[in-house]
């Protein structure tokens, strides 16, 4: 199987404290790979370590190319889209400015993101992003990643704190995006995992403790309880 | 009435000089989190460069002024590239480097030009006065005010209308997210330092014409008030720096004239602002 991303023995530190201990997994060139785990086990830190947003060591390759020594901006320029936890839109900039800032190719996919998010990207283009609701900010954050052609999307807890209706909309967008680009999705919501993910990587205490097909894990409530500390029925 | 007008307009002139220094400081702090203590040295070196060129090829050309701006820009860019960039994300070390550079350059300037202020020959028109409502105001004051207004407009247009301006505005808010969008924020760092150097270069020539001398300590003494202005205005806020420059300089000018405690009143104002509104007049509240 072709892998777009290979992570081997990745470690990461924040302010001298090790938050990613020894993470290894592979991301196939298609579909959604979900990264799961309890709160605070190092899921977000793993994504940040892959992107070079925190100090890291180990090995990370994108389409066979070693990227662990590269600056974050170089990794992103290679074709990695990033949707951070908590959106991180630029609240003082307008929606249009947020998206314009993210454009890194000559022919950005502006029509695509306008079609996906007409209520935000078109109707609220000149509104400051800081005045948008959480769901609308998430749309801006997703639009920033999707306005470029990517080889890989790293999406960190996109449904966190959103209303159920908006969660469904975000899941629809990710399902659409995943048709053309592989996605690494950090997510707590098992319903979303059930809708989108083909594979799962479970992290605990900064290490990978389980990898495999998503269906297999979701069909095993006892394993879910053991690995994630939640009842498997949550996926239903 | 004429005294009031004179104090007001010369206060605005002094505020213009503060703004020319504070604008660079504010942008650099806003984007990079670096308090640049070497900023005064950019101003001093530019002032000496402008003076040296002016006295050699004549006062009636703009060459000295342009050389001063160029020197400010180049020295600032080199400082960022050679000294600040290797210490990326190490803010304490960055501050220490700029403090060290500031001390070393003052000693260097004293070695080259001597420790005492050197009175400069100015274009006659700059020394002449224009009477406004009975107050004879030196023309150099109007030049300083005009230059500061042009720099403010230029910076606002740059920040609002250009891609690099957009990057800087976004970087002031969330630098790591700018990087995560595939943008080399280090280029913006160099650019911001260079812009600060240009403003300091303009400030250097105008300050030497405003005060009538150049001195190795000129930049340092302006820098102290520029820091105060930057904090009162709100670290990282250009508009805040402009408002605070006027407020501080006019207050200082009036207090100096009537009571002689101009510097003290500025420090008291700083203390009041820090107590009542720690983020500054137009700064953002820390999360």
Interface residues (C-beta under 8 A of the other chain):
Chain A: X51 X53 X71 X72 X73 X76 X77 X82 X84 X88 X90 X91 X92 X93 X97 X100 X101 X102 X104 X144
Chain B: X163 X166 X167 X169 X170 X173 X174 X176 X177 X178 X179 X180 X181 X182 X183 X184 X185
